Amino acid sequence: MANLDTQNQISKPTLFYGTAFIALLLYFIIKRLLSTNRSKLQQPPEPAGAWPIIGHLPLLAGPDLPHVTLGKLADRYGSAFVIRIGVHKALVINTWEVAKECFTTNDKVFSSRPRQVAMKHMGYDYAMFGFAPYGDYWRELRKIINREVLSHSRIESLYHIWGKEINTSIKELYGLCGNKPALVEMKQWFGDMTLNMSVMMVAGKRYNFGAEKADDEAKRCQDGLRNFFRLVGLFVPSDAVPALAWLDIGGYEKEMKKVAKELDELMQEWLEEHKKKRALLRTQGKEGGHEQDFMDVMMTILENEKLSEFDSDTVTKATGL
């Protein structure tokens, strides 16, 4: 009886995973068969060897780097061909003529972006402008950013921040050296200076990273952004095969949720500081008389304009990030 119970315990998970795999396989086979019955247009060539469900991922995971593999395929299949990254089709362009046609004549066809797990969790559910899918929200936000945030006059008004930060950083560097030579990690120094420029333009804040003990907010900002860009650049299996999302292979989704919470707490603090400052200036009758950073501009605009899908606080935080 003990052996029989053990066999039943082992067979149940095996049966579940086997049934799930067969169901997925049948789904994609039926979908493929139905697609062949639709009107056939001239399609770009597709390299042989695509696997069910995972597509050409084994080919891209070969001994060569992905760009080398794609270059070899371009020599064989020409200026444009299609590969399957999991269940998604990707068009590979190899000449500037075809690229120009894609981004001019057919720009609307290629204007959207794939939905990534990273942007779902760390991009405020695709509210971030650079990663938002093409649609009403993206068009509305693009108009605001082009008109108010990235206009020529707005960019010119920020020039002094760059010069001021460079001068301040160099003075801090001289102060660190004193009268004796000092070892400076220039990569870190340039990174800190660039981050301070960005934070000054977005939130009007500056961190002293060069201090022996940087403040907690500076470390949170630095670590959060570093983790954000690292996770955005990772390959997540569920991006290629969405049906695998519930498994969270590699634990990436769990880490993304953690980083998203940390960054949101930081952005919320900046937002609350701006709200308090604006309320104080309004009571003093000085609203609009101070230098406005990015968050100030967005908050002013969104007081009068309502965007579809997201509230003003979410849009301000997502776009600022």
Residue pairs with C-beta under 8 A, 6 or more apart in sequence:
24 53
24 243
25 52
25 53
28 52
28 53
28 87
29 52
43 82
44 77
44 80
44 81
44 82
44 91
45 77
45 78
45 81
45 82
46 81
46 82
46 83
46 84
47 56
47 59
47 73
47 76
47 77
47 81
47 83
49 56
49 58
49 59
50 56
50 83
50 84
51 57
51 58
53 86
53 87
53 241
54 86
54 240
54 241
55 83
55 84
55 85
55 86
55 87
55 88
55 240
56 83
56 84
56 85
57 85
57 86
57 240
59 69
59 83
60 66
60 69
60 83
60 85
62 69
64 72
70 83
70 92
73 81
73 83
73 92
74 81
74 92
74 94
78 94
79 93
79 94
79 95
79 97
79 98
80 91
80 92
80 93
80 94
80 95
80 98
81 91
81 92
82 89
82 90
82 91
82 92
83 89
83 90
83 92
84 90
85 240
86 237
86 239
86 240
86 241
87 240
87 241
87 242
88 114
88 240
91 102
93 99
93 102
102 109
102 110
103 110
108 134
111 134
112 133
112 134
112 135
113 131
113 132
113 133
113 134
114 239
115 126
115 133
116 131
116 232
116 236
116 239
117 236
117 238
117 239
117 245
117 252
117 253
117 256
118 231
118 232
118 234
118 236
118 256
119 126
119 128
119 131
119 232
120 126
121 253
121 256
121 257
121 260
122 228
122 231
122 232
122 256
122 259
122 260
122 263
123 131
123 132
123 318
123 321
124 264
124 310
124 314
124 317
124 318
124 321
126 132
126 133
127 137
127 309
127 310
127 314
127 315
127 318
127 319
128 318
128 319
128 321
129 138
129 141
129 142
129 145
129 318
129 319
132 138
132 141
136 308
136 309
137 307
137 308
137 309
137 310
140 305
140 307
140 308
141 307
141 315
141 319
144 298
144 301
144 305
145 319
148 154
148 297
148 301
149 294
149 297
149 298
149 319
154 297
158 201
161 197
161 200
161 201
162 197
165 193
165 196
165 197
165 200
165 206
166 193
168 206
169 189
169 192
169 193
169 196
169 210
172 208
172 210
173 184
173 189
173 210
176 182
176 184
176 210
177 184
189 210
192 207
192 209
192 210
192 222
195 207
195 209
195 221
195 222
195 225
196 206
196 207
196 209
199 205
199 206
199 207
199 221
200 206
200 293
201 293
201 294
202 270
202 293
202 294
202 295
202 320
203 270
203 273
203 274
203 293
203 294
203 295
203 320
204 291
204 293
204 295
204 296
205 270
207 214
207 215
207 217
207 218
207 221
207 222
208 214
208 215
208 218
209 218
209 222
214 222
217 266
217 269
220 262
220 266
221 266
223 262
224 259
224 262
224 263
224 266
225 263
227 255
227 259
227 262
228 259
228 263
228 321
231 252
231 255
231 256
231 259
234 252
236 250
236 252
236 253
237 244
237 247
237 249
237 250
238 244
238 245
238 247
238 248
238 249
238 253
245 253
248 254
263 321
264 317
267 317
267 320
267 321
268 317
270 295
270 320
271 295
271 313
271 316
271 317
274 295
274 296
274 299
275 299
278 287
278 296
278 299
281 287
281 289
281 290
292 300
294 319
294 320
295 316
295 320
298 315
298 316
298 319
298 320
299 312
299 316
302 312
302 315
302 316
303 312
306 312
307 315
310 318
